Amino acid sequence: MNQAATLSFGTYLVTQSSRSEGRSTPEIVSAAIAGGVDLVQLREKHTPVRERLAVGQRVRELTREAGVPLVVNDRIDLASAIQADGVHLGDDDLPIDVARAQLGESAIVGRSVSTVAGARRAEAAGADYLGVGAIYRTTSKDTKEAESEIGLDRVSAVCDAVSIPVVGIGGVTHERAADVIAAGADGVAVISEITAADDPEAATRRLADAVAAGRAGR
């Protein structure tokens, strides 16, 4: 059975060491795990691949011990090398079917989208879940103008158009998370909200509380 069928996407950490205030990515991941994070994505986009491999191996140890799924941003080869649970793909990455061929049918394969049409194409291609955004203005990732500040109405439209889980991303904070969930998303993905926090464990708990509030208010 595909792992994604049993996942909770409530709180989703995307790693980025440049936002971690001098702390290591494994430190941030360990704190997020203690705070109850549901899923971790190894991003580290601007880190040399050999360094990313070493970091990924340590993060894989931490997530495996905690039973928290780990996916890798973009790099199918890196996901395979560290025995991650899957991969998260964007417009410029290899297709979903190639990821499945390389990682196996049970792998978790996510896809970034910003439109209803893109969401439908990704679902038809076999994506397990969608990362939808950027919902709000964000400085953590360079996004094209058409993919920036798409808003909650777009999130709702995507959620109505597909039957797979949707994770809202882009400028999401614990103050905004309940609104994203109320719009129909299954979870929220964040970088700075956890990574740059003074206390990443507490920040993860705040985010989880906001997700729960959003679900209760539906």
ABEGO torsion letter per residue (X at the ends): XBAAAABBAABBBBBBAAAAGGBBAAAAAAAAAAAGBABBBBBGAABBAAAAAAAAAAAAAAAAAAGBBBBBBGBAAAAAAAGBAEBBBBAABBBAAAAAAAAEAABBBBBBBABAAAAAAAAAAGBABBBBOBABBBAABBBBAAABGAEAAAAAAAAAABABBBBBBGGBBAAAAAAAAAAGBABBBBBAAAAABABAAAAAAAAAAAAAAAAAAX
